[in-house]
Every structure is written in C-alpha cells, then in structure tokens.
Amino acid sequence: MRRRDSLWFHPGFRLLWAGDTVSQAGTFVGITVLPLLAATVLSATPGQMGLLTAAENAAFLLIGLPAGVWVDRMKRRPLMLRADFARAALLLTIPLAWWAGWLTLTQLVVVALLVSVGTVFFDVSYQSYLPSLVGRERLVEGNAKLQASQSVAQVVGPGLGGGLTQLFGAANAVLATGVGYLASGLFLLRIRTPEPEPEPHDGTPLRTQIAEGLRFVFGNPALRAITLCTSAGNFAGTIVVSMQVLFLTRDLGLSPSGVGLVLALGSAGGVLGALTAGFWTRVIGQARAIWLVPLSTWPLQLLLPLSQPGWSVALGVAGLVASGYGIVVYNVAQVSYRQAICPDRLLGRMNATVRFVVWGTMPLGGLVGGGLGELIGVRPTVWAGCSLMAVTMLPVLLSPLRKMRDLPVSPPAPTTAGPADPAPRTPPGPSASTPPAPR
C-alpha cells in the first residue's frame, strides 16, 4: 500500500511525470529513427553521422550558459511548454519534406540543431522546477521516478522506433517523436500547482550572472568532481553513440528492427537502475552511489565492441545493460544532490552551468566519433569510446566524495556571489543523467 506522502498522490508531479514519460518515449524513438533515416535512406557516411550526432546536442555548448540566466528570470513551466510545442512543430517538417520529395541530410542536421535548442530550455527548466513543485525533501523520490520513465523509454523507444521504421519507413516514424512532445505539452498545461514568482531582475549584467553560476558549481569540490566525471562520460558515450547504428547495421548485419531490439534490451539495465537507485542510496549512501556504482559497472561497456555477427551480439547487450544500470543509479544520486544543495535563485544557472559543461562535450564527442570512424573505421572507434568510458569515473573516485557516505539534503544559506561552501563531510543519517547519457 502506498504512503499518502508519496509523490503518487501529488497531482502536479503526476502530470509532470506523465508529460515527461511521453516526451522521453518520443525522444528515444527519435534517437533510433533519425540515425536510421540518415544511414539507410540518405546513405550517410561516418563523418555525416558524427555531424548529425553533434547537432543533436550542440545547443548545450552554444547557449547553455545564458539559458540558465534566462530560466532564473522567468517562470519555468511556461518555458517548458514553449519548448515542447516548438520541438513538435520542427519534427513535423521531416515527414512533410519526405512526402514532398525534398528531404535532405542538411534538413535533418538543421532540425536536430533547433530541436536541441528547445531541449536546452526544457531540461534546464524542469530540473529547476522540480524542487519548487515537490519540495527538496522528496527530490530523490521525484528524480528516481523521472529516471524510471527515461529508462523505460530507453527500452520501449528503440524497439518501437525500429519497428515503426520497418513498417512505415523512417521518415514517417519521426511523427511519433513529434507527437510525444505535443502530448508532453498538453500534460504540463494541466498542472495547477502555483509556481513561485522569479526574483525581479536587478539589472545585473548577463556576464556577471553567468559567472555566479560558474563559481557555485566549480567552488564546491564534490560538485566540481561530479561535473568533470559526467562531462568525460558524455564525451566518451557520444563517441560510441555516433557509430552505434553503423556498427549494428554494417558490422553486425542487423535489420532496423534488430537494431531497435538490441538497443531496447540494452536499455533494460537503466530501468532496473531507476527501480533500485533509492535502495543503493540507503544501503551504501548517496555519496558512495556516485562513485562506487560507476566503478563497478561502466567498464563493462567494453563488451560491446567484442560483439560479432551471430550469438555474440549478446555480449554487446550485456555491456549496454551493465553500463546503463550504473549510469542511471549515478544520475539519480548526483542530480538529487545538485538540486538539494542549490538555493532557489541559482537553480537555473547551476543546472545550466552543469549542462553546458557535461552536455557541451557531446557535440565534440560526435565530431570526434565521426572523424575517427572515417580515419580508423567503425569498430576501432567503438573500442576507443568504450575504453575511455571505462575510466571516466576517476574524478569522483579521487574527490572528497570517496571519504563520505551521505550528502546534504538542504541548500546552504543564500549568498549574493562567490563560491559555494564545501559540502559537509558526513552528515548524520541516510540521504534518501546513451547508453543513457549522464545528466
């Protein structure tokens, strides 16, 4: 029987959760369908696949830092609504162009880039909106549920995307992604929980406000280590992802539905990670979950490039399951920590600063992956990305987190500027973000 204080009984969170669930499902259909469209219909080269992967994440590098300032100056839910509806409209242009016979790789790259702009504002807004919606004491529960949705989407989305591509063609399957964003916006429209008014803009220059967010993130040793670890993990993971569809279709000889099935099975580890993240934070502590779980699971992604056509494809699936499990447990622990220690007025800038650093490496990883794919081949590039992923937890392993069990669950006293105080070493009592990319 569920407790009445559970977020199951919070109407505003239920709507946010439902909207995020359908949006994530559409996103992971798109993550499978767009590369399949480029690889199988538009005959993209490895370099072009890397460019498409870079475009899908480029906005975090281009506008990530000022986006945090803008989010802190506005109400977050209206920004999320505009981002959802804009992304839905952009993706609708792909099947329309296909039906008219005008679809090109250039359009795919441009649409992917503009959709990533909407994703910047949606993601920074929702991570900054959650504490005011549910309260800081329920952040781990809220993030675990949202991560569960993302992980289920990672299971359902690729399989659904591969199946839809097999049945209706990749361009038509893009419609599912657009519909997901549209449905997400309709759920968010129904939230009635009042959102606090943002603090009025005091005329502080944009550059000064951006610098305050940077000082908060890099002035806290634990938060700095988390940011560096996640950044390196995303760079390595995107090298792999940029070549993943080519590796599965050309090196392993899988059909579009087979690609979807492998990615879906691999993502099952993320579902299990979301379901057990709370257990690990209670049993071993939230700080230990941030470094010990990745240390035990991320190196197993090296099983992926060992795969060969036939039964050994199962090795790749096992590697994706293990690394996906570790990434999701890590995400729940570290995202909850970031939200818990940050004052409300800095949430947008903190999340945007972290996103700028950790997602800003993803377009670079896509370009590096595409370049390596052209230079040394697809399989050696997958080896390189997985090998790097195996050591990306070193910043948190070597940080003060290794000597801690739990992390603070409330923000420090508000400050007007300057670095955050270092996290306390061991507060008493337990503390309750493709492979999936760290968040």
PAZAFI-947124 format. One record per residue (C-alpha): residue number from 1; residue in one letter; x, y, z. Coordinates in pm, 1 decimal, m for minus. Each point is the difference from the previous one (the first is absolute). Example, Ala and Ser with C-alpha at 12.3 -4.5 7.8 and 13.67 -1.06 7.14 Angstrom:
# residues 2
{pt 1 "a" {1230.0 m450.0 780.0}} {pt 2 "s" {137.0 344.0 m66.0}} 
# end
This chain:
# residues 439
{pt 1 "m" {0.0 0.0 0.0}} {pt 2 "r" {143.8 337.2 m99.9}} {pt 3 "r" {61.6 263.1 267.6}} {pt 4 "r" {m214.2 313.5 m30.2}} {pt 5 "d" {312.2 219.0 2.6}} {pt 6 "s" {128.9 m174.7 m311.4}} {pt 7 "l" {21.9 200.6 m322.2}} {pt 8 "w" {m255.4 m243.7 m143.4}} {pt 9 "f" {m254.8 222.2 177.3}} {pt 10 "h" {146.6 334.1 m116.9}} {pt 11 "p" {m220.7 112.6 m293.8}} {pt 12 "g" {250.6 250.9 m138.5}} {pt 13 "f" {284.0 m251.0 4.4}} {pt 14 "r" {m218.5 m268.6 m159.8}} {pt 15 "l" {m66.0 231.5 m295.0}} {pt 16 "l" {367.9 94.3 m28.8}} {pt 17 "w" {90.0 m369.0 18.2}} {pt 18 "a" {m257.2 m93.8 m265.9}} {pt 19 "g" {116.3 279.1 m229.4}} {pt 20 "d" {362.8 m94.8 46.4}} {pt 21 "t" {m79.6 m367.5 m63.8}} {pt 22 "v" {m161.3 55.7 m339.4}} {pt 23 "s" {262.6 257.1 m92.4}} {pt 24 "q" {280.5 m242.3 85.2}} {pt 25 "a" {m169.8 m276.7 m197.6}} {pt 26 "g" {m14.4 226.7 m303.9}} {pt 27 "t" {360.2 107.2 52.9}} {pt 28 "f" {132.1 m356.0 0.6}} {pt 29 "v" {m204.5 m88.9 m304.3}} {pt 30 "g" {171.6 295.8 m166.7}} {pt 31 "i" {346.2 m100.6 122.4}} {pt 32 "t" {m48.2 m326.5 m190.0}} {pt 33 "v" {m195.0 128.1 m300.1}} {pt 34 "l" {206.4 305.0 m101.7}} {pt 35 "p" {331.0 m191.1 m28.9}} {pt 36 "l" {m180.5 m284.0 m180.3}} {pt 37 "l" {m149.4 255.2 m238.9}} {pt 38 "a" {344.5 148.4 m63.8}} {pt 39 "a" {180.7 m334.6 m30.6}} {pt 40 "t" {m250.1 m205.8 m198.9}} {pt 41 "v" {m193.8 255.6 m206.5}} {pt 42 "l" {242.2 290.0 m49.1}} {pt 43 "s" {314.0 m223.2 m9.9}} {pt 44 "a" {190.1 208.7 254.8}} {pt 45 "t" {375.2 m51.8 41.0}} {pt 46 "p" {161.9 m45.3 346.2}} {pt 47 "g" {100.9 367.9 m5.1}} {pt 48 "q" {m357.8 107.6 m76.2}} {pt 49 "m" {m132.5 m225.2 276.9}} {pt 50 "g" {240.2 169.6 239.9}} {pt 51 "l" {m122.7 342.0 m116.2}} {pt 52 "l" {m363.2 m101.9 59.0}} {pt 53 "t" {85.3 m124.7 350.2}} {pt 54 "a" {182.6 326.8 72.3}} {pt 55 "a" {m298.2 207.5 m118.2}} {pt 56 "e" {m233.0 m188.0 236.7}} {pt 57 "n" {193.7 137.7 297.8}} {pt 58 "a" {169.1 314.9 m130.8}} {pt 59 "a" {m236.7 250.1 164.9}} {pt 60 "f" {128.9 m89.6 347.6}} {pt 61 "l" {342.3 121.4 m110.0}} {pt 62 "l" {m127.4 302.8 m191.6}} {pt 63 "i" {m261.8 147.8 236.4}} {pt 64 "g" {18.9 m211.5 315.2}} {pt 65 "l" {142.4 268.7 231.5}} {pt 66 "p" {m228.2 296.0 m90.5}} {pt 67 "a" {m299.9 m235.9 m2.2}} {pt 68 "g" {47.3 m49.2 375.0}} {pt 69 "v" {m20.2 374.4 63.9}} {pt 70 "w" {m315.2 27.7 m212.6}} {pt 71 "v" {m161.0 m294.8 182.0}} {pt 72 "d" {70.4 166.2 337.7}} {pt 73 "r" {m171.5 318.2 m122.1}} {pt 74 "m" {m322.8 m173.5 m109.6}} {pt 75 "k" {m257.0 m249.7 117.5}} {pt 76 "r" {117.0 m344.2 m99.2}} {pt 77 "r" {m321.9 m177.9 m103.2}} {pt 78 "p" {m87.3 245.8 m282.0}} {pt 79 "l" {352.7 m44.0 m137.7}} {pt 80 "m" {m45.4 m376.2 1.1}} {pt 81 "l" {m328.4 34.7 m188.8}} {pt 82 "r" {153.5 216.5 m271.4}} {pt 83 "a" {290.5 m242.1 m36.3}} {pt 84 "d" {m232.1 m301.0 m39.2}} {pt 85 "f" {m222.3 159.0 m263.1}} {pt 86 "a" {296.6 140.0 m197.3}} {pt 87 "r" {171.2 m340.5 m11.8}} {pt 88 "a" {m321.0 m168.2 m115.8}} {pt 89 "a" {m39.3 250.0 m285.9}} {pt 90 "l" {362.9 m34.2 m110.8}} {pt 91 "l" {m13.2 m379.2 m17.2}} {pt 92 "l" {m321.4 10.1 m202.5}} {pt 93 "t" {197.5 161.2 m285.1}} {pt 94 "i" {195.8 m323.0 m57.5}} {pt 95 "p" {m289.4 m224.3 m114.5}} {pt 96 "l" {m148.5 295.1 m190.6}} {pt 97 "a" {326.9 45.2 m191.7}} {pt 98 "w" {22.6 m374.6 m60.1}} {pt 99 "w" {m351.6 m14.7 m141.3}} {pt 100 "a" {83.0 295.6 m229.1}} {pt 101 "g" {328.6 m160.3 m113.1}} {pt 102 "w" {215.9 281.1 145.3}} {pt 103 "l" {160.8 m166.0 300.3}} {pt 104 "t" {378.8 41.7 24.1}} {pt 105 "l" {267.5 m70.9 257.1}} {pt 106 "t" {41.7 376.0 42.6}} {pt 107 "q" {m361.1 28.9 116.9}} {pt 108 "l" {52.8 m285.7 248.6}} {pt 109 "v" {303.9 175.3 148.0}} {pt 110 "v" {m175.4 340.3 21.0}} {pt 111 "v" {m312.3 m148.2 161.3}} {pt 112 "a" {215.1 m196.8 246.2}} {pt 113 "l" {185.2 320.6 93.6}} {pt 114 "l" {m318.3 204.7 53.5}} {pt 115 "v" {m163.3 m281.4 198.1}} {pt 116 "s" {308.3 m1.5 223.0}} {pt 117 "v" {m63.9 370.8 74.8}} {pt 118 "g" {m345.8 m91.1 126.9}} {pt 119 "t" {149.5 m285.1 199.9}} {pt 120 "v" {242.1 239.6 174.5}} {pt 121 "f" {m284.9 217.4 127.4}} {pt 122 "f" {m224.4 m295.1 89.3}} {pt 123 "d" {265.9 m190.9 191.5}} {pt 124 "v" {139.7 297.3 192.9}} {pt 125 "s" {m354.9 111.9 82.3}} {pt 126 "y" {m128.5 m338.4 119.0}} {pt 127 "q" {300.4 m69.8 223.1}} {pt 128 "s" {m41.9 348.1 150.4}} {pt 129 "y" {m381.3 m38.9 26.5}} {pt 130 "l" {m2.0 m333.1 185.2}} {pt 131 "p" {116.1 129.2 343.4}} {pt 132 "s" {m277.3 262.5 12.5}} {pt 133 "l" {m257.9 m256.0 m117.8}} {pt 134 "v" {73.8 m285.4 245.0}} {pt 135 "g" {227.7 146.1 270.4}} {pt 136 "r" {365.2 m78.8 56.1}} {pt 137 "e" {m67.3 m281.5 243.4}} {pt 138 "r" {m158.0 m206.0 m280.9}} {pt 139 "l" {254.9 64.1 m273.2}} {pt 140 "v" {147.3 m351.1 2.7}} {pt 141 "e" {m348.1 m152.8 m37.3}} {pt 142 "g" {m91.1 245.8 m276.0}} {pt 143 "n" {324.0 m45.8 m192.1}} {pt 144 "a" {m20.2 m379.4 36.8}} {pt 145 "k" {m349.1 0.7 m152.8}} {pt 146 "l" {105.5 230.3 m283.4}} {pt 147 "q" {307.9 m214.3 m62.7}} {pt 148 "a" {m223.8 m308.5 m3.0}} {pt 149 "s" {m203.1 161.0 m277.9}} {pt 150 "q" {314.8 79.4 m194.3}} {pt 151 "s" {127.0 m353.9 44.9}} {pt 152 "v" {m330.1 m157.4 m107.2}} {pt 153 "a" {3.0 232.6 m302.2}} {pt 154 "q" {349.9 m124.7 m80.0}} {pt 155 "v" {m140.4 m353.3 m6.0}} {pt 156 "v" {m322.0 72.2 m187.1}} {pt 157 "g" {118.2 283.9 m226.0}} {pt 158 "p" {273.6 m174.1 m204.5}} {pt 159 "g" {m209.5 m311.6 m53.1}} {pt 160 "l" {m301.4 208.3 m95.6}} {pt 161 "g" {213.9 221.2 m224.2}} {pt 162 "g" {154.8 m300.2 m175.5}} {pt 163 "g" {m339.8 m164.4 m44.2}} {pt 164 "l" {m163.9 317.4 m131.7}} {pt 165 "t" {290.9 49.9 m241.0}} {pt 166 "q" {m34.0 m358.3 m123.9}} {pt 167 "l" {m375.9 39.0 m51.9}} {pt 168 "f" {m47.1 359.2 m113.7}} {pt 169 "g" {345.4 137.5 m86.8}} {pt 170 "a" {231.7 214.5 210.1}} {pt 171 "a" {m140.8 336.8 m110.6}} {pt 172 "n" {m354.4 m95.5 100.8}} {pt 173 "a" {126.1 m139.9 331.4}} {pt 174 "v" {129.9 347.5 94.6}} {pt 175 "l" {m365.8 93.2 56.2}} {pt 176 "a" {6.5 m201.7 323.6}} {pt 177 "t" {267.0 229.4 143.6}} {pt 178 "g" {m195.5 312.5 m88.7}} {pt 179 "v" {m317.4 m142.6 151.0}} {pt 180 "g" {191.7 m76.5 320.8}} {pt 181 "y" {104.2 363.1 40.2}} {pt 182 "l" {m352.9 120.3 m78.2}} {pt 183 "a" {m151.2 m233.4 262.3}} {pt 184 "s" {258.9 111.9 254.6}} {pt 185 "g" {m106.2 361.4 m47.2}} {pt 186 "l" {m368.1 m88.4 42.7}} {pt 187 "f" {73.5 m173.4 332.5}} {pt 188 "l" {202.0 297.7 125.2}} {pt 189 "l" {m287.0 234.8 m87.3}} {pt 190 "r" {m214.8 m177.1 262.1}} {pt 191 "i" {236.5 55.6 297.5}} {pt 192 "r" {m170.8 227.6 253.9}} {pt 193 "t" {268.9 9.3 272.4}} {pt 194 "p" {96.7 367.6 43.9}} {pt 195 "e" {353.3 79.6 m110.9}} {pt 196 "p" {191.5 263.6 202.0}} {pt 197 "e" {65.3 327.2 m175.6}} {pt 198 "p" {363.3 35.4 m109.1}} {pt 199 "e" {202.6 267.9 173.3}} {pt 200 "p" {m24.7 327.4 m193.9}} {pt 201 "h" {295.0 73.3 m224.6}} {pt 202 "d" {222.8 250.1 179.0}} {pt 203 "g" {190.7 112.5 m306.5}} {pt 204 "t" {303.4 m218.3 66.5}} {pt 205 "p" {176.9 m60.1 m332.9}} {pt 206 "l" {m45.7 m338.1 m165.6}} {pt 207 "r" {373.4 m70.8 21.5}} {pt 208 "t" {3.3 58.9 376.9}} {pt 209 "q" {m293.7 m234.2 56.0}} {pt 210 "i" {159.8 m270.4 m213.6}} {pt 211 "a" {320.8 35.4 203.7}} {pt 212 "e" {m195.5 m47.4 324.4}} {pt 213 "g" {m132.9 m332.0 m124.1}} {pt 214 "l" {349.4 m108.9 m104.8}} {pt 215 "r" {143.2 91.6 341.5}} {pt 216 "f" {m273.0 m195.0 178.2}} {pt 217 "v" {65.2 m316.8 m202.0}} {pt 218 "f" {380.0 8.0 m4.5}} {pt 219 "g" {38.0 136.5 352.9}} {pt 220 "n" {m146.5 m316.9 153.7}} {pt 221 "p" {254.6 m287.4 m14.9}} {pt 222 "a" {m262.8 m276.3 m17.9}} {pt 223 "l" {m210.2 180.3 m261.2}} {pt 224 "r" {311.9 77.4 m201.9}} {pt 225 "a" {101.6 m367.9 m1.3}} {pt 226 "i" {m351.9 m108.6 m102.2}} {pt 227 "t" {m0.4 250.7 m286.0}} {pt 228 "l" {339.7 m115.5 m130.9}} {pt 229 "c" {m96.8 m367.1 26.3}} {pt 230 "t" {m328.8 50.1 m181.3}} {pt 231 "s" {165.2 213.3 m266.6}} {pt 232 "a" {260.1 m265.3 m75.7}} {pt 233 "g" {m266.2 m273.8 2.9}} {pt 234 "n" {m215.9 186.3 m249.5}} {pt 235 "f" {296.0 64.1 m230.3}} {pt 236 "a" {93.2 m369.3 m0.7}} {pt 237 "g" {m361.3 m117.0 m25.6}} {pt 238 "t" {m72.1 224.4 m298.7}} {pt 239 "i" {301.3 m135.7 m187.8}} {pt 240 "v" {m163.6 m341.9 36.7}} {pt 241 "v" {m351.8 121.4 m80.8}} {pt 242 "s" {116.3 179.9 m316.2}} {pt 243 "m" {114.5 m334.7 m146.2}} {pt 244 "q" {m252.8 m226.3 173.3}} {pt 245 "v" {m255.7 m31.2 m280.4}} {pt 246 "l" {271.0 m48.6 m263.3}} {pt 247 "f" {166.4 m262.0 220.5}} {pt 248 "l" {m324.2 m190.6 52.9}} {pt 249 "t" {m118.5 18.0 m362.6}} {pt 250 "r" {326.6 m33.2 m194.7}} {pt 251 "d" {237.9 m187.5 231.8}} {pt 252 "l" {m258.2 m227.8 163.1}} {pt 253 "g" {m244.6 m13.0 m293.8}} {pt 254 "l" {m314.5 79.7 199.5}} {pt 255 "s" {m326.8 121.5 m155.7}} {pt 256 "p" {m170.5 321.1 125.7}} {pt 257 "s" {m227.1 m208.0 224.6}} {pt 258 "g" {306.7 m191.4 123.2}} {pt 259 "v" {174.7 326.3 85.8}} {pt 260 "g" {m305.8 111.8 194.3}} {pt 261 "l" {m14.3 m332.1 185.4}} {pt 262 "v" {368.7 11.1 101.2}} {pt 263 "l" {m26.1 360.0 122.8}} {pt 264 "a" {m322.7 m80.5 184.6}} {pt 265 "l" {151.7 m302.0 173.4}} {pt 266 "g" {309.8 198.3 87.0}} {pt 267 "s" {m210.4 273.9 155.1}} {pt 268 "a" {m168.9 m244.9 237.0}} {pt 269 "g" {291.6 55.6 237.4}} {pt 270 "g" {m106.6 361.1 35.8}} {pt 271 "v" {m349.4 m104.4 109.3}} {pt 272 "l" {146.9 m223.6 268.0}} {pt 273 "g" {234.5 281.0 103.3}} {pt 274 "a" {m289.7 243.9 45.7}} {pt 275 "l" {m192.9 m255.9 205.3}} {pt 276 "t" {295.1 m72.3 230.5}} {pt 277 "a" {166.1 344.4 23.7}} {pt 278 "g" {m180.3 81.9 325.4}} {pt 279 "f" {106.6 m335.9 143.4}} {pt 280 "w" {367.6 66.3 m72.5}} {pt 281 "t" {m7.3 354.0 142.0}} {pt 282 "r" {m146.1 m141.2 322.5}} {pt 283 "v" {228.6 m302.8 26.8}} {pt 284 "i" {338.1 137.6 m107.7}} {pt 285 "g" {m71.6 373.7 21.3}} {pt 286 "q" {m65.1 265.1 m264.0}} {pt 287 "a" {367.1 105.0 m21.9}} {pt 288 "r" {117.4 m357.8 m51.9}} {pt 289 "a" {m267.3 m59.7 m263.5}} {pt 290 "i" {155.2 284.2 m200.5}} {pt 291 "w" {342.0 m171.0 m30.3}} {pt 292 "l" {m28.1 m366.5 99.6}} {pt 293 "v" {m283.9 m97.7 m236.7}} {pt 294 "p" {169.6 151.3 m310.0}} {pt 295 "l" {330.8 m161.5 97.6}} {pt 296 "s" {m174.5 m339.0 5.0}} {pt 297 "t" {m205.7 34.3 m318.4}} {pt 298 "w" {128.9 250.8 m256.0}} {pt 299 "p" {309.5 m202.0 m105.8}} {pt 300 "l" {m228.7 m286.1 m106.7}} {pt 301 "q" {m97.8 203.2 m307.1}} {pt 302 "l" {321.9 m139.8 m150.0}} {pt 303 "l" {m205.0 m311.5 m79.2}} {pt 304 "l" {m173.2 194.1 m282.5}} {pt 305 "p" {290.2 8.7 m250.9}} {pt 306 "l" {66.2 m368.8 69.5}} {pt 307 "s" {m328.8 m84.1 m173.6}} {pt 308 "q" {2.3 m185.1 m332.5}} {pt 309 "p" {m285.4 m101.5 m233.4}} {pt 310 "g" {m201.2 m280.8 156.6}} {pt 311 "w" {m33.0 m106.6 360.9}} {pt 312 "s" {277.0 228.7 131.2}} {pt 313 "v" {m228.9 299.8 m55.2}} {pt 314 "a" {m111.3 m99.7 351.7}} {pt 315 "l" {336.8 126.4 129.7}} {pt 316 "g" {m83.5 347.3 m123.4}} {pt 317 "v" {m343.8 m17.1 157.1}} {pt 318 "a" {153.9 m104.5 334.0}} {pt 319 "g" {244.5 291.6 m13.5}} {pt 320 "l" {m278.1 248.2 m72.3}} {pt 321 "v" {m213.2 m142.5 282.9}} {pt 322 "a" {280.6 32.6 255.9}} {pt 323 "s" {112.1 349.5 m99.0}} {pt 324 "g" {m360.1 123.1 m30.6}} {pt 325 "y" {m74.6 m127.4 349.7}} {pt 326 "g" {298.1 183.7 147.5}} {pt 327 "i" {m69.4 324.1 m186.8}} {pt 328 "v" {m358.8 23.0 123.9}} {pt 329 "v" {89.4 m70.2 365.9}} {pt 330 "y" {273.8 263.2 m30.1}} {pt 331 "n" {m243.1 248.0 m158.4}} {pt 332 "v" {m262.2 m32.0 274.4}} {pt 333 "a" {261.4 49.2 272.6}} {pt 334 "q" {188.5 291.8 m154.0}} {pt 335 "v" {m296.3 193.9 m142.8}} {pt 336 "s" {m179.3 m17.7 336.9}} {pt 337 "y" {316.3 125.5 169.4}} {pt 338 "r" {32.2 294.5 m238.8}} {pt 339 "q" {m361.5 103.2 53.2}} {pt 340 "a" {15.6 m42.4 378.9}} {pt 341 "i" {301.1 224.0 66.1}} {pt 342 "c" {m87.4 284.8 m237.3}} {pt 343 "p" {m199.8 310.8 105.5}} {pt 344 "d" {m318.5 57.7 m201.5}} {pt 345 "r" {125.5 320.3 m160.1}} {pt 346 "l" {302.2 m183.8 m146.8}} {pt 347 "l" {m170.1 m320.4 m115.1}} {pt 348 "g" {m27.4 104.2 m364.4}} {pt 349 "r" {359.9 118.1 m18.4}} {pt 350 "m" {131.7 m301.4 189.9}} {pt 351 "n" {m183.1 m247.8 m222.7}} {pt 352 "a" {92.9 193.2 m314.6}} {pt 353 "t" {367.0 19.9 101.5}} {pt 354 "v" {11.6 m372.5 64.1}} {pt 355 "r" {m188.7 m70.5 m322.7}} {pt 356 "f" {230.8 232.9 m195.9}} {pt 357 "v" {306.6 m190.1 119.4}} {pt 358 "v" {m135.9 m355.3 m0.5}} {pt 359 "w" {m215.4 18.4 m314.8}} {pt 360 "g" {235.4 240.4 m175.6}} {pt 361 "t" {245.4 m286.6 m43.3}} {pt 362 "m" {m260.3 m204.4 m189.1}} {pt 363 "p" {17.6 185.0 m335.6}} {pt 364 "l" {378.2 m20.4 32.9}} {pt 365 "g" {m31.2 m373.7 61.7}} {pt 366 "g" {m222.5 m33.8 m305.8}} {pt 367 "l" {250.2 182.2 m220.3}} {pt 368 "v" {292.5 m199.5 141.1}} {pt 369 "g" {m196.3 m322.9 m47.3}} {pt 370 "g" {m79.9 88.7 m361.0}} {pt 371 "g" {360.8 97.4 m71.1}} {pt 372 "l" {138.2 m317.3 157.2}} {pt 373 "g" {m256.8 m205.9 m188.6}} {pt 374 "e" {127.6 140.4 m329.2}} {pt 375 "l" {365.1 m33.2 103.1}} {pt 376 "i" {26.4 m335.0 178.8}} {pt 377 "g" {m339.2 m165.6 m61.1}} {pt 378 "v" {m320.7 m54.2 192.0}} {pt 379 "r" {97.4 m288.0 231.5}} {pt 380 "p" {333.2 155.8 113.6}} {pt 381 "t" {m191.9 321.7 76.1}} {pt 382 "v" {m245.7 m192.3 217.9}} {pt 383 "w" {301.2 m156.1 177.2}} {pt 384 "a" {146.4 347.1 62.0}} {pt 385 "g" {m324.5 141.7 142.7}} {pt 386 "c" {m65.5 m298.8 226.9}} {pt 387 "s" {360.0 m1.2 125.7}} {pt 388 "l" {m25.1 366.8 95.2}} {pt 389 "m" {m337.4 m60.9 167.0}} {pt 390 "a" {164.2 m264.0 220.9}} {pt 391 "v" {210.9 263.7 179.4}} {pt 392 "t" {m226.3 305.9 6.2}} {pt 393 "m" {m101.4 m49.4 365.1}} {pt 394 "l" {352.0 96.1 114.0}} {pt 395 "p" {m91.2 362.6 95.2}} {pt 396 "v" {m260.4 m115.2 256.0}} {pt 397 "l" {215.6 m293.4 110.3}} {pt 398 "l" {283.1 240.4 84.7}} {pt 399 "s" {m224.9 269.1 153.3}} {pt 400 "p" {m116.1 59.9 361.0}} {pt 401 "l" {m307.9 m210.3 m86.3}} {pt 402 "r" {207.6 m315.3 49.3}} {pt 403 "k" {30.4 77.8 374.5}} {pt 404 "m" {m370.3 78.3 46.8}} {pt 405 "r" {m306.9 m216.8 38.0}} {pt 406 "d" {m285.9 246.0 m43.7}} {pt 407 "l" {m54.7 346.7 m139.1}} {pt 408 "p" {m190.9 305.5 127.2}} {pt 409 "v" {m373.1 20.0 m71.5}} {pt 410 "s" {m52.6 375.4 43.2}} {pt 411 "p" {154.8 302.3 m171.8}} {pt 412 "p" {261.3 218.5 163.9}} {pt 413 "a" {m97.1 343.9 123.8}} {pt 414 "p" {m63.1 228.1 m301.2}} {pt 415 "t" {292.6 211.9 m110.8}} {pt 416 "t" {21.0 282.3 m246.2}} {pt 417 "a" {314.0 m121.6 m169.9}} {pt 418 "g" {310.6 m210.1 42.7}} {pt 419 "p" {66.7 m369.5 19.1}} {pt 420 "a" {m216.0 m241.1 189.7}} {pt 421 "d" {125.4 m135.9 328.7}} {pt 422 "p" {150.4 m346.7 m24.0}} {pt 423 "a" {m248.4 m277.4 67.3}} {pt 424 "p" {2.8 m127.0 360.9}} {pt 425 "r" {195.5 m320.4 37.4}} {pt 426 "t" {m243.8 m241.3 161.5}} {pt 427 "p" {m342.3 131.8 104.6}} {pt 428 "p" {m181.9 m243.8 227.7}} {pt 429 "g" {m265.5 m233.1 m132.8}} {pt 430 "p" {m64.4 m137.2 m350.0}} {pt 431 "s" {m86.1 225.0 m289.5}} {pt 432 "a" {m298.3 m118.2 m176.2}} {pt 433 "s" {459.9 233.2 m1688.4}} {pt 434 "t" {135.1 m520.5 m780.3}} {pt 435 "p" {72.7 m240.9 57.5}} {pt 436 "p" {m185.7 251.9 210.3}} {pt 437 "a" {207.1 314.4 31.5}} {pt 438 "p" {91.8 124.3 347.0}} {pt 439 "r" {m189.2 315.7 78.7}} 
# end
